[in-house]
Amino acid sequence: MLERDIANHDVVAVVARPEDILYDTFTGREILVDYNRNVAVICEESADTIVVVTVLCSKNLKDLVKRRINSGRWIKW
């Protein structure tokens, strides 16, 4: 997050209230998306813990999500 200048509070906000929740069919991870912030948080969830694996930040996030859904890589959760 430091390399991409993504604030911790943005990541926490996306995890707390995502606009969209997707599932990555290749990795089995959840993708939490906030289109207003242009942020997608890829995470793994266990019983009581959410582990952030990586964070995507893109001006073209809607297009990226659409491409991955169309390819079958991500599905609506």
C-alpha positions, 0 to 999 in steps of 0.5 A: 500500500505504501508503494501505491500510496493507498491509505490504510483507512481506504482499505479498512473502509472497503473491507467493512463496506464493499460495493461489490463482492467477487470470488476469484475462481483461480485462487479461491480468494474474495475480492472486495471492490469499492468503485468510488475509491477505485480500490479492490482488496483481495483477501482470504477469510478464516473463521474470525480473521480477514487477511489482506493479500493485496490491494489493486488501485486503478482508474479503470477498475470497472473495466478491469472487473468487467474483463475478469468477470467476462473471462470467468476468472472472477464471479459475483459472490 
